[in-house]
Amino acid sequence: MTQKLRISLKRGSAMTVNRVAIGDSQLVYAICADKKIKYPHGSSPVVYFGTTERGVDRIAASAAYRAAEVLNIYGVKSFDVRIITCKSEPGVKSWKLLERALLIGFRERFGATPKCNDKGRNMTPTREFDLFARDRIMRIISDLTDHGQAETHEIIEKA
């Protein structure tokens, strides 16, 4: 007779989803690690900016797709996904311009694009800062840097 396989329930949640992204289909998201990553001009937990026209479905797919890359960064144990939205303008893909503005602003502030972003390294501002206030973009980047870190989720065992 074969031996029964051992089953274990892993501590902590692998993913938590809340209602923050429901209702907006065209949005930008930031993936923030549980520790600050070193960049040429400072440190930030932001490792990726992305955009979607399909809402929360795309965010979940992107988080799953990028999980190995983010979690392979030295010392990173978890990450959160933060949502950044803007009002839409007829005939303007404002969410795409918002992502560009965040990538350009992040590069200006930290000297490089977020670690997991391939695009944005050579972007030059076009009309992003005609549509969005540069200081507001920089405040969002500062807020993500100061408060965007994922909390390390510790499991407290009851005695």
KOLMITI-921671 format. One record per residue: residue number from 1; residue in one letter; x, y, z of N, C-alpha, C in turn. Coordinates in nm, 3 decimals. Layout:
BEGIN
ROZA   pos   code        nx        ny        nz       cax       cay       caz        cx        cy        cz
ROZA   NUM      A         X         Y         Z         X         Y         Z         X         Y         Z
...
END
This chain:
BEGIN
ROZA   pos   code        nx        ny        nz       cax       cay       caz        cx        cy        cz
ROZA     1      M     0.084    -0.118     0.000     0.000     0.000     0.000     0.089     0.124     0.000
ROZA     2      T     0.049     0.227    -0.077     0.130     0.347    -0.085     0.104     0.436     0.036
ROZA     3      Q     0.205     0.512     0.070     0.194     0.602     0.184     0.113     0.726     0.144
ROZA     4      K     0.030     0.774     0.235    -0.051     0.892     0.207     0.039     1.016     0.199
ROZA     5      L     0.004     1.107     0.109     0.080     1.230     0.094     0.047     1.327     0.205
ROZA     6      R     0.146     1.400     0.248     0.129     1.496     0.356     0.070     1.626     0.301
ROZA     7      I    -0.025     1.683     0.370    -0.092     1.808     0.330    -0.058     1.915     0.432
ROZA     8      S    -0.031     2.038     0.383    -0.007     2.147     0.477    -0.076     2.273     0.429
ROZA     9      L    -0.128     2.349     0.522    -0.189     2.479     0.496    -0.084     2.585     0.524
ROZA    10      K    -0.052     2.666     0.424     0.051     2.768     0.439    -0.003     2.886     0.519
ROZA    11      R     0.079     2.939     0.606     0.041     3.054     0.688     0.041     3.180     0.603
ROZA    12      G    -0.048     3.270     0.631    -0.055     3.396     0.557    -0.134     3.381     0.428
ROZA    13      S    -0.180     3.491     0.377    -0.257     3.487     0.254    -0.166     3.509     0.134
ROZA    14      A    -0.197     3.443     0.025    -0.120     3.461    -0.098    -0.169     3.584    -0.173
ROZA    15      M    -0.296     3.617    -0.160    -0.350     3.734    -0.228    -0.473     3.783    -0.151
ROZA    16      T    -0.481     3.914    -0.139    -0.598     3.977    -0.079    -0.654     4.073    -0.182
ROZA    17      V    -0.783     4.067    -0.207    -0.846     4.155    -0.304    -0.953     4.235    -0.232
ROZA    18      N    -0.955     4.367    -0.256    -1.063     4.448    -0.198    -1.132     4.528    -0.307
ROZA    19      R    -1.228     4.608    -0.272    -1.314     4.674    -0.368    -1.257     4.802    -0.429
ROZA    20      V    -1.137     4.840    -0.398    -1.083     4.970    -0.439    -1.080     4.988    -0.590
ROZA    21      A    -1.061     4.881    -0.668    -1.049     4.894    -0.813    -1.180     4.869    -0.887
ROZA    22      I    -1.282     4.826    -0.818    -1.409     4.798    -0.884    -1.471     4.929    -0.932
ROZA    23      G    -1.518     4.929    -1.054    -1.584     5.048    -1.108    -1.498     5.125    -1.205
ROZA    24      D    -1.368     5.124    -1.189    -1.279     5.190    -1.284    -1.219     5.083    -1.374
ROZA    25      S    -1.236     5.099    -1.504    -1.177     5.000    -1.594    -1.045     5.049    -1.650
ROZA    26      Q    -1.031     5.178    -1.668    -0.909     5.234    -1.725    -0.832     5.303    -1.613
ROZA    27      L    -0.727     5.240    -1.569    -0.654     5.291    -1.454    -0.507     5.255    -1.461
ROZA    28      V    -0.432     5.313    -1.370    -0.288     5.287    -1.357    -0.268     5.220    -1.221
ROZA    29      Y    -0.172     5.132    -1.212    -0.143     5.067    -1.084     0.008     5.066    -1.060
ROZA    30      A     0.042     5.065    -0.933     0.182     5.059    -0.891     0.200     4.933    -0.807
ROZA    31      I     0.305     4.858    -0.835     0.340     4.744    -0.751     0.449     4.792    -0.655
ROZA    32      C     0.420     4.777    -0.525     0.510     4.825    -0.419     0.557     4.707    -0.334
ROZA    33      A     0.687     4.692    -0.320     0.745     4.583    -0.242     0.739     4.615    -0.093
ROZA    34      D     0.768     4.515    -0.011     0.766     4.532     0.134     0.896     4.592     0.187
ROZA    35      K     0.986     4.628     0.098     1.109     4.698     0.139     1.143     4.798     0.030
ROZA    36      K     1.221     4.897     0.066     1.261     4.998    -0.032     1.376     4.944    -0.116
ROZA    37      I     1.366     4.970    -0.246     1.466     4.926    -0.343     1.559     5.044    -0.371
ROZA    38      K     1.687     5.018    -0.382     1.783     5.126    -0.409     1.783     5.163    -0.556
ROZA    39      Y     1.775     5.292    -0.581     1.785     5.351    -0.715     1.900     5.451    -0.710
ROZA    40      P     1.945     5.503    -0.825     2.060     5.595    -0.824     2.044     5.718    -0.735
ROZA    41      H     1.921     5.771    -0.718     1.902     5.892    -0.639     1.812     5.871    -0.517
ROZA    42      G     1.812     5.753    -0.462     1.730     5.728    -0.342     1.668     5.590    -0.345
ROZA    43      S     1.579     5.565    -0.251     1.514     5.434    -0.239     1.364     5.450    -0.240
ROZA    44      S     1.296     5.352    -0.298     1.151     5.351    -0.305     1.102     5.207    -0.311
ROZA    45      P     0.985     5.179    -0.253     0.930     5.044    -0.265     0.864     5.019    -0.401
ROZA    46      V     0.848     5.123    -0.483     0.782     5.108    -0.613     0.873     5.030    -0.707
ROZA    47      V     0.821     4.918    -0.761     0.899     4.837    -0.854     0.835     4.829    -0.992
ROZA    48      Y     0.711     4.878    -1.008     0.645     4.870    -1.138     0.527     4.965    -1.144
ROZA    49      F     0.512     5.032    -1.259     0.391     5.106    -1.294     0.332     5.038    -1.416
ROZA    50      G     0.202     5.013    -1.413     0.134     4.952    -1.527     0.001     5.020    -1.551
ROZA    51      T    -0.063     4.987    -1.663    -0.191     5.045    -1.697    -0.282     4.937    -1.754
ROZA    52      T    -0.411     4.959    -1.746    -0.507     4.862    -1.797    -0.633     4.930    -1.848
ROZA    53      E    -0.691     4.868    -1.949    -0.823     4.909    -1.996    -0.927     4.811    -1.946
ROZA    54      R    -0.884     4.702    -1.882    -0.975     4.596    -1.842    -0.997     4.588    -1.691
ROZA    55      G    -0.951     4.684    -1.618    -0.979     4.690    -1.475    -0.907     4.586    -1.392
ROZA    56      V    -0.974     4.542    -1.287    -0.914     4.457    -1.184    -0.867     4.323    -1.240
ROZA    57      D    -0.929     4.273    -1.347    -0.884     4.146    -1.406    -0.739     4.155    -1.451
ROZA    58      R    -0.705     4.263    -1.517    -0.569     4.283    -1.568    -0.470     4.302    -1.454
ROZA    59      I    -0.514     4.369    -1.349    -0.424     4.391    -1.236    -0.388     4.257    -1.171
ROZA    60      A    -0.486     4.171    -1.152    -0.460     4.039    -1.093    -0.368     3.958    -1.183
ROZA    61      A    -0.391     3.963    -1.314    -0.305     3.890    -1.408    -0.162     3.945    -1.405
ROZA    62      S    -0.149     4.077    -1.399    -0.016     4.139    -1.395     0.056     4.105    -1.266
ROZA    63      A    -0.016     4.107    -1.154     0.046     4.072    -1.026     0.096     3.929    -1.029
ROZA    64      A     0.017     3.838    -1.086     0.059     3.699    -1.096     0.179     3.686    -1.190
ROZA    65      Y     0.175     3.755    -1.303     0.282     3.750    -1.402     0.413     3.805    -1.345
ROZA    66      R     0.405     3.913    -1.269     0.524     3.981    -1.217     0.569     3.926    -1.081
ROZA    67      A     0.492     3.837    -1.021     0.523     3.790    -0.885     0.664     3.734    -0.873
ROZA    68      A     0.704     3.647    -0.963     0.837     3.586    -0.953     0.946     3.692    -0.965
ROZA    69      E     0.930     3.784    -1.061     1.030     3.889    -1.082     1.042     3.979    -0.958
ROZA    70      V     0.928     4.017    -0.900     0.929     4.106    -0.783     0.983     4.031    -0.661
ROZA    71      L     0.936     3.910    -0.639     0.976     3.836    -0.519     1.120     3.784    -0.527
ROZA    72      N     1.180     3.786    -0.646     1.321     3.749    -0.660     1.416     3.865    -0.632
ROZA    73      I     1.362     3.984    -0.609     1.447     4.097    -0.569     1.495     4.067    -0.427
ROZA    74      Y     1.622     4.083    -0.403     1.681     4.047    -0.274     1.605     4.111    -0.158
ROZA    75      G     1.559     4.029    -0.064     1.495     4.075     0.058     1.345     4.099     0.047
ROZA    76      V     1.288     4.094    -0.071     1.144     4.119    -0.087     1.067     3.991    -0.055
ROZA    77      K     0.972     4.003     0.038     0.891     3.888     0.078     0.746     3.900     0.033
ROZA    78      S     0.701     4.024     0.009     0.563     4.045    -0.035     0.553     4.178    -0.108
ROZA    79      F     0.441     4.199    -0.174     0.416     4.326    -0.242     0.267     4.356    -0.244
ROZA    80      D     0.236     4.484    -0.257     0.099     4.531    -0.270     0.083     4.598    -0.404
ROZA    81      V    -0.040     4.604    -0.450    -0.071     4.675    -0.573    -0.157     4.795    -0.536
ROZA    82      R    -0.114     4.913    -0.571    -0.186     5.037    -0.542    -0.248     5.090    -0.671
ROZA    83      I    -0.366     5.150    -0.662    -0.440     5.199    -0.777    -0.429     5.351    -0.785
ROZA    84      I    -0.408     5.402    -0.906    -0.403     5.546    -0.931    -0.500     5.573    -1.046
ROZA    85      T    -0.596     5.659    -1.024    -0.696     5.687    -1.128    -0.697     5.835    -1.162
ROZA    86      C    -0.761     5.868    -1.273    -0.782     6.006    -1.314    -0.913     6.013    -1.390
ROZA    87      K    -0.966     6.132    -1.400    -1.088     6.149    -1.479    -1.055     6.128    -1.625
ROZA    88      S    -1.156     6.084    -1.700    -1.133     6.063    -1.843    -1.169     6.189    -1.921
ROZA    89      E    -1.101     6.204    -2.032    -1.126     6.315    -2.125    -1.170     6.252    -2.256
ROZA    90      P    -1.276     6.305    -2.318    -1.318     6.249    -2.447    -1.204     6.254    -2.550
ROZA    91      G    -1.179     6.141    -2.616    -1.078     6.135    -2.720    -0.935     6.128    -2.670
ROZA    92      V    -0.914     6.119    -2.537    -0.779     6.114    -2.480    -0.766     5.988    -2.395
ROZA    93      K    -0.663     5.910    -2.420    -0.637     5.793    -2.336    -0.559     5.841    -2.214
ROZA    94      S    -0.631     5.905    -2.123    -0.568     5.973    -2.010    -0.493     5.878    -1.918
ROZA    95      W    -0.542     5.755    -1.904    -0.474     5.660    -1.816    -0.335     5.624    -1.871
ROZA    96      K    -0.320     5.620    -2.003    -0.189     5.592    -2.062    -0.094     5.710    -2.042
ROZA    97      L    -0.147     5.831    -2.054    -0.065     5.950    -2.029    -0.028     5.960    -1.881
ROZA    98      L    -0.119     5.917    -1.791    -0.089     5.917    -1.648     0.025     5.820    -1.618
ROZA    99      E     0.022     5.702    -1.678     0.132     5.606    -1.659     0.264     5.666    -1.708
ROZA   100      R     0.263     5.729    -1.825     0.384     5.794    -1.878     0.434     5.902    -1.783
ROZA   101      A     0.341     5.984    -1.731     0.379     6.091    -1.639     0.443     6.033    -1.512
ROZA   102      L     0.388     5.924    -1.460     0.444     5.860    -1.341     0.582     5.802    -1.369
ROZA   103      L     0.599     5.738    -1.484     0.730     5.683    -1.520     0.835     5.793    -1.535
ROZA   104      I     0.796     5.902    -1.603     0.890     6.014    -1.622     0.922     6.080    -1.489
ROZA   105      G     0.819     6.103    -1.408     0.839     6.165    -1.276     0.926     6.078    -1.186
ROZA   106      F     0.902     5.947    -1.187     0.981     5.855    -1.105     1.127     5.859    -1.149
ROZA   107      R     1.150     5.857    -1.280     1.287     5.860    -1.332     1.356     5.991    -1.295
ROZA   108      E     1.282     6.103    -1.300     1.340     6.232    -1.261     1.377     6.232    -1.113
ROZA   109      R     1.292     6.174    -1.030     1.315     6.174    -0.884     1.423     6.075    -0.840
ROZA   110      F     1.420     5.953    -0.897     1.509     5.846    -0.849     1.622     5.810    -0.945
ROZA   111      G     1.627     5.872    -1.062     1.737     5.848    -1.154     1.723     5.725    -1.240
ROZA   112      A     1.614     5.652    -1.227     1.590     5.532    -1.308     1.440     5.501    -1.303
ROZA   113      T     1.394     5.423    -1.399     1.254     5.378    -1.393     1.244     5.268    -1.289
ROZA   114      P     1.122     5.236    -1.243     1.108     5.126    -1.147     1.172     4.997    -1.198
ROZA   115      K     1.224     4.921    -1.107     1.307     4.804    -1.137     1.245     4.707    -1.237
ROZA   116      C     1.116     4.686    -1.234     1.051     4.587    -1.321     0.988     4.648    -1.446
ROZA   117      N     1.003     4.778    -1.468     0.951     4.842    -1.589     1.055     4.837    -1.700
ROZA   118      D     1.016     4.784    -1.815     1.104     4.787    -1.932     1.087     4.919    -2.006
ROZA   119      K     0.962     4.964    -2.018     0.942     5.090    -2.090     0.959     5.208    -1.995
ROZA   120      G     0.988     5.322    -2.054     1.003     5.443    -1.975     1.146     5.490    -1.959
ROZA   121      R     1.242     5.406    -1.991     1.382     5.443    -1.971     1.424     5.562    -2.055
ROZA   122      N     1.372     5.570    -2.177     1.413     5.678    -2.267     1.299     5.773    -2.301
ROZA   123      M     1.192     5.771    -2.222     1.078     5.859    -2.249     1.116     6.005    -2.226
ROZA   124      T     1.066     6.089    -2.314     1.077     6.233    -2.293     0.936     6.287    -2.279
ROZA   125      P     0.917     6.386    -2.195     0.781     6.440    -2.177     0.726     6.495    -2.308
ROZA   126      T     0.601     6.461    -2.337     0.533     6.520    -2.452     0.424     6.612    -2.399
ROZA   127      R     0.305     6.558    -2.379     0.197     6.642    -2.327     0.143     6.596    -2.192
ROZA   128      E     0.216     6.503    -2.128     0.171     6.450    -1.999     0.151     6.561    -1.896
ROZA   129      F     0.246     6.654    -1.893     0.241     6.757    -1.790     0.158     6.878    -1.832
ROZA   130      D     0.099     6.871    -1.952    -0.006     6.967    -1.989    -0.138     6.919    -1.930
ROZA   131      L    -0.153     6.787    -1.922    -0.276     6.727    -1.873    -0.274     6.706    -1.721
ROZA   132      F    -0.157     6.675    -1.665    -0.143     6.649    -1.521    -0.041     6.745    -1.462
ROZA   133      A    -0.070     6.795    -1.343     0.022     6.885    -1.274     0.145     6.806    -1.230
ROZA   134      R     0.263     6.853    -1.269     0.388     6.785    -1.234     0.404     6.769    -1.083
ROZA   135      D     0.370     6.873    -1.006     0.388     6.861    -0.860     0.291     6.758    -0.800
ROZA   136      R     0.172     6.739    -0.861     0.080     6.636    -0.811     0.136     6.497    -0.842
ROZA   137      I     0.194     6.478    -0.959     0.258     6.351    -0.995     0.371     6.321    -0.896
ROZA   138      M     0.452     6.423    -0.866     0.563     6.403    -0.774     0.514     6.374    -0.631
ROZA   139      R     0.401     6.435    -0.591     0.344     6.406    -0.459     0.293     6.262    -0.452
ROZA   140      I     0.233     6.213    -0.560     0.188     6.074    -0.562     0.307     5.980    -0.551
ROZA   141      I     0.414     6.009    -0.624     0.536     5.927    -0.616     0.593     5.931    -0.474
ROZA   142      S     0.594     6.048    -0.412     0.642     6.060    -0.273     0.553     5.982    -0.178
ROZA   143      D     0.421     5.990    -0.199     0.328     5.917    -0.113     0.349     5.766    -0.128
ROZA   144      L     0.366     5.718    -0.251     0.395     5.576    -0.271     0.527     5.538    -0.205
ROZA   145      T     0.626     5.626    -0.212     0.756     5.599    -0.151     0.746     5.596     0.001
ROZA   146      D     0.669     5.688     0.058     0.657     5.696     0.204     0.559     5.596     0.263
ROZA   147      H     0.449     5.567     0.190     0.342     5.487     0.248     0.299     5.370     0.160
ROZA   148      G     0.369     5.345     0.051     0.327     5.242    -0.043     0.376     5.103    -0.011
ROZA   149      Q     0.470     5.092     0.083     0.527     4.963     0.114     0.421     4.865     0.160
ROZA   150      A     0.433     4.744     0.112     0.349     4.637     0.161     0.388     4.611     0.307
ROZA   151      E     0.292     4.582     0.388     0.323     4.546     0.525     0.360     4.399     0.526
ROZA   152      T     0.462     4.364     0.602     0.495     4.224     0.617     0.386     4.164     0.703
ROZA   153      H     0.315     4.067     0.646     0.201     4.009     0.715     0.248     3.898     0.807
ROZA   154      E     0.251     3.926     0.935     0.294     3.826     1.032     0.172     3.750     1.083
ROZA   155      I     0.187     3.624     1.098     0.081     3.539     1.150     0.105     3.521     1.299
ROZA   156      I     0.006     3.558     1.378     0.017     3.543     1.522    -0.057     3.415     1.561
ROZA   157      E     0.014     3.324     1.616    -0.047     3.197     1.654    -0.111     3.210     1.792
ROZA   158      K    -0.230     3.157     1.804    -0.298     3.158     1.934    -0.256     3.036     2.013
ROZA   159      A    -0.234     3.058     2.140    -0.187     2.949     2.225    -0.296     2.852     2.261
END
